[in-house]
Amino acid sequence: MRLRFSKMHGLGNDFMVIDLVTQAAHLTPEQISTWADRRLGIGFDQLLVVEPPTDPSADFRYRIYNSDGTEAEQCGNGARCFARFVFERRLTPKKQLLLDTNNRRIATSILNDGDVEVDMGAPSFEPIDVPYRGPAASDGVQSVDIDGETIAFTAVSVGNPHAVIDVPDVANAPVQRLGAALTRHPDFPEGVNVGFCQRVDENFVRLRVFERGVGETQACGTGACAAVAAGIYTGRLGNNVKVSLPGGKLRLSWSGGDASIKMIGPAALSFEGSIEI
């Protein structure tokens, strides 16, 4: 059978999106990793799957798979693409949605200018929530040893695990070396996404993210949320921050505590197609 799909991106963070509301298919990790290949397949950072909700109070179930076939808990850029996809494919007439992921519910809203706002829920800095096996830190900064070098970071969960490292110059940060080492560090039993964040001022940061199961991407919505939450939590950022990623800019806000992080950014369709399965 042939399976219809769309290719979308949020600031260059690109996705294959499959509607499993009007189509039926069982996807395997081997299929996903084959489709993700940028030379032999479709090529993408993550696969997004639209499913009917298991809870009737939600609009859809939102599932995310990394390019290596593993399932991820959350993807902020993907959530914006998901919202545009289901509206433009007429799977719903609603511009405001409640989406269930593997471990939390998020809300999306398509704005008048076409950008999408995502309510990402509240961040957590508790090691058990990340999860992170190291001790909690009163100043919000933890550290691990990588090849004899002490690496300081802030561990935070925004629905998936992140370690945010402050750097003086993001352009020259060791993203590949430290990202690959930290994402498989034993202190992070489920792996971790690693953000390298340069503070320009209290309302503007530059960010690069090495994503678990993917590598460095052009943009990472949850990485931007984690970086801003970490900066506010440690007193380095204000409550409204613009984040510049290699693929473009996002607008983030968080008032602290149990409040949700709000993220605003674009989502775009690249092309549509079908594939034999």
N, C-alpha and C positions, 0 to 999 in steps of 0.2 A: 504494500500500500504506500501511497505518497502522503507525506506529512507536510502541511503548510507551516511556514515560519516567517517571522519578520526579523530583520537585522536593525538594531537601534543603538544609539549611543547617548550618553550624558557626559559632555565635555571630553569626548574621546574614549571614555571608559565604555567598551562596546559589548553588546549583548545579542545573543540569539534568543528570540522570544517565541514560545510555543503555546498556543491555545489548546488546552485539554478540557475545555468546557464543551466545545462543539466538535472536537476530535477525540479519538481514543488511541492511546499508545502506552506501551511500557518501555521506559527509557533505561538503558544500562549505563554504568560508568564507562564501559568500553566505547559505546556509541558516542557519548558526550565528549570524551577526550579526542576521538577521531574527528568529530565535527569541529572541535575547537582548533584543530591544526590550521595554521594560517597559510600553509603551502598546499596541503592536500585536502583540506576541509573548507568549512565556511569561515572559520576564524573568529574567535571572541574571547573576552576575559571571563564572562560568566554566561550560563544558560539560565533564563528565567522561564518558569512554568506557571501558567495561569490555570488554577483548578477551582472547582466549585467549593464553597465554604463548608467546613465540617460543623461550624457553629452558625446557626441561622441569623445571629445578630451581626455577622460580618458579611461583606460583599463578595470577597474572593479569598481563596488560600493562595499565598505567594511563596513559591519555592525557588531556591537559588542553588545552582551547581557551579563549582569552580571548573576551570578548564581541564583539571586533572580528573574530573568525574566525581570528586567528593562534594557532599552537600554542605552549604554554608548557612549560617543562621540569619544573616541580614545583609542588605546591600542598599545603601541610600541612593546612589545614582540609578540603580536598577528599579527602585521603587518609583522614581519619577517616570522612567520609561514604561513601567508596568501601568501606571495611571493613564498615560497618554494612549497606550496600546489598547486597553480595554474600552476606552471611550471612543477612539477613532475606529475600532473594529466593530463598534455598536454592540459590544457585549453588555454594556450598561449605558443608560442615558445620563448617569450621574457624574458630576464633576468633583464631588466630594465622596471619598471612599474610606471604608474601614477594611484593612487587609490583615489577615492572620498569617504570621510567619511561624517558624518552628518553635519560637520561644517568647513571642510577644505580639501585641497588636499595634499596628501603626495606622495613622490617618494621612491621606493625601488629598490635595486640593489643587485643581487646575485653575490658575489665575487668569485674569482677563488678558494679560500680555502673552499668554501661552506658557510661561514658566510654571513649574509645579512646586508647591510647598509641601513638605513632608514633616509631620509630627513624629519624631523618631523615638519618643519616650524619654524617660529619665536615665542618665548615665549612672553607673555604679563604680565606685573605686574600691569596693570590698574585694580582697584577693579571691575569696571563694566564688564570687560572681564572674570573675574575668574568664576562666579561672587562672589563678597564679599561685604557685606553691610557696613563694617567698613571703616574708612578713609584711604586714601593713606598715605604712610609714606615716608618721604624724604630719610631715610636711608634704605628703603626696608624692614623694620621689623615692623610687626603689633603685636597686642596682644589681647587676649580675657580672660575672667574670667571663669575658670572651677572649680566649688565647692570651691570658695574662693582662688584658685591658679591662678596667672597670667601666661599664657602660651604665650611665644613669638614665632613668626613664620614668614615666608615669604610666602605670597599668590601669586601664579603664575598660569597662564593658559598655557598649552602646547597642547591645543585642548580639554582638560578636566581640571577640577579644582584640584589644589594641595595646601596643606599647608605644608611647609618644616620647621621642628623643628631641630635646632642644639642641639646635645646631646654629653656629654663627653665620654660615653661608650654605644654604640648601643646595646650591648649584654644585658645590664640591663635596657634599656629604657622601660617606661611603655606603650608599643605599644598597648596592648589590651584596657587598661583603657582610655588613652587619645585619641587613635584612634577612639574608639567607641563614645566617647563624642564629639570630634570635627567634625566627619563626619555628625552628625545630629545637629550641633550647628546652631541656627537661623541666625547667620551672614553669613552662606553659604546656600542660598536658594535652591540650587540644590545639596546640599551635597558636600563633598570634600574628596579627597584621601589624607592621612596623611603620610608624610615621616619623618623618624627619622634618621638624618644624622650625622655621626661622621667624622670629618675632621682629617685625618692622616697627610697629608701634602697637598700642593697646587695642587698636581696632583693625589691624591688618597683619596677616601672616602669609608666608610662602611655605608650601608643603609638597613633599614627595612621599609616596606610600609604596612599600613593598608588601603585596598582598599574599596571604597564606594560600597556597595551592595555585597561585597565578604568577607571582613575580611583580615587578614594578608596573604600574598602570598609569595611564594619562591622568586619571582622576579617581578618587575614592570618596564617595559620599560619607560612609561611616568613618573613614579616616579623618575627614574634615571635622565631623562631629566630635570625634575623640580628641583631636588636637585642640579644638576650641574649648571643650569641656575641661581638658587637662590644664590649659592656660588660665581659665577662669578659676578653677579649683585651687591652683597654686598662686593666685593673685597676680598673674602676669598680663592678663587680658581683661578688657571690658566685656560687657554683656552682649554687645553686637559687634560681630567680627566678619570682615571679608577675607575669604581664603583663596589665595591664588595657587592653582595647581598647574602642572604642565599643559593640561587640556583646556583650562579656562578658570573662571571664578565662580564661587558659591557664596551665598550670604547665610550666615549662621547667627542664631541668638539663643541664649540660655540665661535664665535668671537665677540659677543655682538651686541647690537642695533637691527636692523631689519634682521640680518643674521639668517639663519636656524640652528637649532641644528641637528647635525649628530650623529647617534647612530649605532654602529656595534656590532653584537653578533650572536650567533648560533640559529638555529631552527631545531627541530628533529621530525620525525614521531614516535609515540609510537605503534599504531595499527590502523587497519581499520575494519569496521563492518557495520551492517545495523540494523535499528530499525523499528518496526511496528508503523505507525501513523494512 
